């Protein structure tokens, strides 16, 4: 997991491992895309993306027994993280991150947790807004060029 100011992550966990192929279908149906190697899926942003911002609304990292697995393998998964790259896009995108994460959970029949505790959409959105407010107070609001530079240069935040 990245530092608190770099991403907000929610976890979806299975009780028994499931095939990656079934997850790929669900992700594709929700508008997620993958790279040519099919190592990971991400959801592209629908808003205007500035040159210093990410074009990824949220990324999916998939695990089996705590080890990251890639979609290019014919394997299984038992948990995934939906990761919102908070500082590299406007905070207005947080609501889409939350909606998409909980929609994915619903399609898979799973609950959503943060740091091992079950959570609600309202709580995740509040976490995003709290981190965004902290970033705005310390450096700049999410999506700003100076904030992206500060993180890239590893300045203390």
C-alpha positions as CSV (number, residue, x, y, z in Angstrom):
1,X,0.0,0.0,0.0
2,X,1.2,3.5,-0.8
3,X,1.4,6.4,1.7
4,X,-1.9,7.9,3.0
5,X,-1.6,10.9,0.7
6,X,-1.0,8.8,-2.5
7,X,-4.1,6.6,-2.6
8,X,-7.3,5.4,-0.8
9,X,-7.8,1.6,-1.1
10,X,-10.8,-0.5,-0.4
11,X,-10.7,-4.3,-0.2
12,X,-13.1,-7.0,-1.4
13,X,-12.4,-10.5,0.0
14,X,-13.7,-13.9,-1.1
15,X,-14.2,-16.8,1.3
16,X,-12.8,-19.2,-1.2
17,X,-10.6,-18.6,-4.3
18,X,-12.4,-17.9,-7.6
19,X,-11.2,-17.9,-11.2
20,X,-9.6,-14.8,-12.6
21,X,-11.5,-15.2,-15.8
22,X,-14.8,-14.6,-14.1
23,X,-13.5,-11.4,-12.5
24,X,-12.2,-10.2,-15.9
25,X,-15.7,-10.5,-17.4
26,X,-17.2,-8.5,-14.5
27,X,-14.5,-5.8,-14.7
28,X,-14.9,-5.5,-18.5
29,X,-18.6,-5.2,-18.2
30,X,-18.2,-2.3,-15.8
31,X,-15.9,-0.4,-18.2
32,X,-12.5,-1.4,-16.9
33,X,-9.7,-1.7,-19.4
34,X,-6.4,-3.6,-19.3
35,X,-3.0,-3.3,-20.8
36,X,-1.8,-5.5,-23.7
37,X,-0.2,-7.9,-21.2
38,X,-3.4,-8.1,-19.1
39,X,-1.5,-7.7,-15.9
40,X,-4.0,-5.3,-14.3
41,X,-7.3,-3.6,-14.9
42,X,-8.1,0.1,-14.4
43,X,-11.1,2.4,-15.0
44,X,-10.3,5.4,-17.1
45,X,-11.4,8.8,-16.0
46,X,-14.3,10.4,-17.9
47,X,-13.5,14.0,-17.1
48,X,-10.8,16.3,-18.5
49,X,-7.3,15.1,-17.6
50,X,-4.5,17.6,-17.2
51,X,-1.0,16.6,-18.3
52,X,0.2,16.1,-14.7
53,X,-2.8,14.1,-13.6
54,X,-3.5,10.4,-13.9
55,X,-5.9,9.2,-16.5
56,X,-6.9,6.3,-14.2
57,X,-9.9,6.8,-11.9
58,X,-9.2,3.6,-10.0
59,X,-6.9,0.6,-10.4
60,X,-7.5,-3.0,-9.4
61,X,-4.9,-5.1,-7.7
62,X,-5.7,-8.7,-7.2
63,X,-4.3,-11.2,-4.7
64,X,-4.3,-14.9,-3.8
65,X,-3.3,-15.8,-0.3
66,X,-1.7,-12.3,0.1
67,X,0.4,-12.4,-3.0
68,X,-0.4,-10.2,-6.0
69,X,-1.6,-12.1,-9.1
70,X,-1.9,-10.9,-12.6
71,X,-4.7,-11.4,-15.1
72,X,-2.3,-12.7,-17.7
73,X,-2.2,-16.0,-15.7
74,X,-4.9,-18.6,-15.7
75,X,-5.3,-18.6,-11.9
76,X,-7.5,-17.7,-9.0
77,X,-8.0,-14.8,-6.7
78,X,-9.3,-14.4,-3.2
79,X,-9.1,-10.6,-2.6
80,X,-8.8,-7.4,-4.5
81,X,-8.0,-3.8,-3.8
82,X,-9.7,-1.0,-5.6
83,X,-7.3,1.9,-5.4
84,X,-8.2,5.6,-5.9
85,X,-5.2,7.8,-6.8
86,X,-6.4,10.7,-4.7
87,X,-3.8,13.4,-5.3
88,X,-3.6,13.1,-9.1
89,X,-7.2,14.0,-9.9
90,X,-9.9,16.3,-8.6
91,X,-11.7,15.3,-5.5
92,X,-14.9,15.4,-7.5
93,X,-13.9,12.0,-8.8
94,X,-14.1,10.4,-5.4
95,X,-17.8,9.8,-5.6
96,X,-17.4,7.8,-8.8
97,X,-14.6,5.8,-7.1
98,X,-16.9,4.9,-4.2
99,X,-19.9,4.1,-6.5
100,X,-17.8,1.9,-8.7
101,X,-16.2,0.1,-5.8
102,X,-19.5,-0.7,-4.2
103,X,-21.1,-1.6,-7.6
104,X,-18.2,-4.1,-8.2
105,X,-18.7,-5.5,-4.7
106,X,-22.4,-6.0,-5.4
107,X,-21.8,-7.7,-8.7
108,X,-19.4,-10.1,-7.0
109,X,-21.6,-10.6,-3.9
110,X,-18.9,-9.3,-1.6
111,X,-18.6,-6.6,1.1
112,X,-16.2,-3.7,1.1
113,X,-13.7,-3.1,3.9
114,X,-11.0,-0.5,4.7
115,X,-8.0,-1.8,6.6
116,X,-9.9,-5.0,7.5
117,X,-13.1,-3.3,8.8
118,X,-16.4,-3.5,7.0
119,X,-17.4,-0.1,5.7
120,X,-20.1,1.9,3.9
121,X,-20.0,4.2,0.9
122,X,-20.5,7.2,3.1
123,X,-17.4,6.2,5.2
124,X,-15.2,5.7,2.2
125,X,-16.3,9.0,0.7
126,X,-15.6,10.7,4.1
127,X,-12.1,9.2,4.1
128,X,-11.5,10.6,0.6
129,X,-12.7,14.1,1.6
130,X,-10.7,14.1,4.8
131,X,-7.5,13.1,3.1
132,X,-8.2,15.7,0.4
133,X,-8.8,18.4,3.0
134,X,-5.5,17.5,4.7
135,X,-3.6,17.7,1.4
136,X,-5.3,21.1,0.6
137,X,-4.2,22.4,4.0
138,X,-0.6,21.1,3.7
139,X,0.1,21.6,0.0
140,X,-2.7,21.9,-2.5
141,X,-6.1,20.4,-3.4
142,X,-6.0,17.0,-5.2
143,X,-5.5,17.3,-8.9
144,X,-3.2,20.3,-8.6
145,X,0.1,20.6,-10.5
146,X,2.1,21.7,-7.4
147,X,0.9,18.7,-5.4
148,X,1.9,16.3,-8.1
149,X,5.3,17.8,-8.3
150,X,5.7,17.7,-4.5
151,X,4.9,14.0,-4.4
152,X,7.1,13.2,-7.4
153,X,10.0,15.0,-5.7
154,X,9.2,13.2,-2.5
155,X,8.9,16.5,-0.5
156,X,7.6,16.0,3.0
157,X,3.8,16.6,3.1
